Amino acid sequence: MFRRSLAVFSALAVAAFTFAGCAQPTPEETTTPEGPNTEQIVIDTTFDIATIDPGREYEPTGQIVVKALYDTLLSFADDDTTKVVPDLAGYVANDDLTEYTFSLVGERLFSDGTPLTADDVVFSLNRMIGMKGNPSFLLDGVTIEKVDDQTIKMTTEEPSPALPAVLATPSAGILNSKVVKENGGTTDETDGAEKYLNANSAGSGPYVLESLDVASSAVLVKNEKYNGPQDPTYDKVILRNVEPATQKMNVERGDAQIAMGLSGDQVAALDKTVNVASTPSATVVFLFLNQNPEINEWTAKPECVAAVKKALDYDSLLELAGLGASQATGVIPSGFLGALPKEEALKFDLAAGTKGAEDCGMAGQTIKLGFPNDIDPAGTSLTTVAQRVQQQLATAGIVVELAPAPFATEIDAYRDGKAHMGLWYWNPDYMDPANYLAFGPGQKVGLRAGWTAEMNAPIGEKVAAGYTTGDLDARKTLFEEWGRAMNAESPFIPLIQPGSNVAHQASVTNVYYNPTWLINVAGLGAA
Amino acid sequence: MSQDSEQPRAIEEPPSPTRGRRSYTGLLRYLGRRLVLTVVLLIGITLVTFTLTNLVPGDPVAAAVGQSAADDPAIVERFRKEFGLDKPLYAQYFGYLGRLIHGDLGTSWQTRNPVVEDLGKAIPATMEIALSAITMALILGLVLGSVAAHRRGLISDQVIRLISLLGISVPTFWTAILFFSIFYYRLGIAPGSGRLSPGASAPPRVTGMYTIDSLIAGDMRTFVDAAAHLVLPTGVLTLFTVGLLTRFSRMALLEVLDKDFVRAAHAKGLPTRSIFFKYVLRAAAVPILTMVGLAFGSLLSGTVLVESIFAWPGLGSYAYKAASQLDLLAVMGVGLFVGVVYLTINLLIDIAYGFIDPRVKVGS
């Protein structure tokens, strides 16, 4: 009977795998002898999609999809995020950057064949503001009005040099207002078009939506009516929700052509047949020490902050981030106007750090380090970074007690400014250095570190100027000066600018990482 | 015996002309009592889930809208209003119960879909691998458990016990990675992640289980594709469950094999096969069935890591994401479903006892 049981078990296993093996298409079946297969491309990533309604979506995976379905007034060329370029429109601005006039370029068509007009632009952007969805804060204080069918005017209460970069984000995508209105769309909180837009697209982008399941996949097919400047290669784009460990095997086997969520370690271990497009991300991983003495009297002392800055071995921390990572030279990462050069980054000096900690009284004190332990920004594990920070500061006599928590829990302590010391990350909302002014005293992120406006008025003045200065050269100088002052006097310690690694098969070309929309699927090519 | 169910009572009752009708009435009365108890337990589940989720330190709004948007009061206010978080906790809870009566589990803020709709997609996906795994595990577990019991102490018994111990002890996520790595990545004899090959369309929805729906639609190509994708996740879950059922079957059968009536049957010269199938297996069926029910419940609610590795959009993945984002209504929806599953399985098992074991009678 035992032998029979074994036989049954073996027969079942063999049958199952024979069946599975016969049923699956091999990678070879997806190529054609005539040339590259452009029928479809499979992109594996880790989903965080909640919606693909442009006026509401604000998650990285959502940006990939929305970028493919909807055009924006302005855009960026490939991975160059330092300069906006026209997409649907070109623009001129007045001298104090409070009034922008956009002129639509040519006659672009929506996927139903109707022309895109100024009415669609005004409706789409007012809808984004009025619905008060996640990205609505991007256009706070902006008034949008139609001048004529081809012209739109936007006015802002304060000078707004960052507005063009904001309008290049996929959330500012332009919808077919007629279709959206027919499906419950309005420009206020009563809008009811989200469900429709999660099942159908209503844009002028190079692709249209075939299907979306926020748990598993998004399928896009070419927009036959597209008449914009891009020339999409693939007829169908399939984005799949796959965990990083599985992504690696899928892209190596050829079942997926692109894997977007690999950590530095996984990228390093990739099969040599897989290419990697590696660029610095726009993410900054940083440490902060709370300046509120009621939270912790030691972290609040500027001398102690200076000691911690010296006690950290930045090169050693960088080892944890993998391919493409670099030391963050300031809170503004490389690739942005005003980013500091490498030589101006904070430097490790253990002796000075140890002495500083001793002098300010921090040595021997226990400092709690809070951080989210379920988030790996750009593939960098905050848990391992925190552990190494703990080791390094211990060498300088500072006792760090790790206090991790899931993001949903830890963000409360962070936003309320209750953490002694925090290890966090910042992803830009739009590609303009003004986005990083939030780290200033009295600003959003500054206050999370208990750093109020009156604690450093000179840096505060630079922040105010940073929000309103329009001249390019003056901005560059201003942001550089601000960055130096932040490195010297702020409670923030920029640690790592992780790399963004997109693993792809050699058959896929033109793979560019863009921090705003991660990857432009319409720009991908085939070899 | 099932853990949280009312115990059916074993009653030795002399046969009587009215026995059949009385049993039927008793069964109905028993079912009525169980139904009331089920409703009470489900309300308890909602209360516990709601309380625990609200006790977790953290702001669901910040978790849902992101760092920047969470600092905009207008966005936060709109979000709270949209999902009813602007109301006092008691009002949120009773509002939930009120909607629950109409089958409305609210809207998930991680997917923006009604929770009922999300569960309607996730449950069949998990059910498909759970049903395959429990069927395989039951067949193999019974066969291996029987062999081990019959050959107690012999080498084959030792080998089976070792295999079953390994099945239980090895974490399923590790087995999942191992299976995926060997059979898909190295050998290429199994398909990759997901429920279907990239680009393949799901069959028209009837049950939500792709293998069954494709058969109903007469679409053999999709059936073969869906079934092939089932092999690896089913294999992983089967390995774990078969270890459990083998050990339990062996234990239950050994207990029965030592009984006097089995010895008597042997002494009467009845064929071994008849003794096993007619007497031993039937007597051991009650505890085995209980374990099958519990194992099935566990498969439905505890497959998160396997689903994650095979990119299987099932209940485990949904529950994990909901919990990590403090998606209260989704968490409560999953909690309710798992509660219903366990209560239903226990009820079915308790009723089945009456048919399997003549000594057991429900009701009276």
Interface residues (C-beta under 8 A of the other chain):
Chain A: M1 F2 S5 V8 F9 L12 A13 A16 F17 T18 F19 A20 G21 C22 A23 Q24 P25 T26 Q40 V42 A50 T51 Y58 E59 M131 K132 G133 N134 P135 S136 F137 D140 E189 E194 K195 N198 D213 V214 A215 S216 S217 V219 K236 I238 R240 N241 V242 E243 A245 T246 M249 N250 E252 R253 D255 A256 D374 A405 P406 F407 A408 T409 E410 I411 D412 R415 W426 D429 K444
Chain B: V56 P57 G58 D59 P60 A62 A63 A64 V65 G66 Q67 S68 A69 A70 D71 D72 A74 I75 E77 R78 K81 W109 Q110 T111 R112 N113 D118 K121 A122 M136 L140 V143 L144 S146 V147 H150 R151 S156 I160 I177 F180 S181 F183 Y184 Y185 G188 I189 A190 P191 G192 S193 G194 R195 S197 P198 G199 V224 D225 A227 A228 H229 V231 L232 T234 G235 S308 I309 F310 A311 P313 S317 Y318 S324 Q325 L326
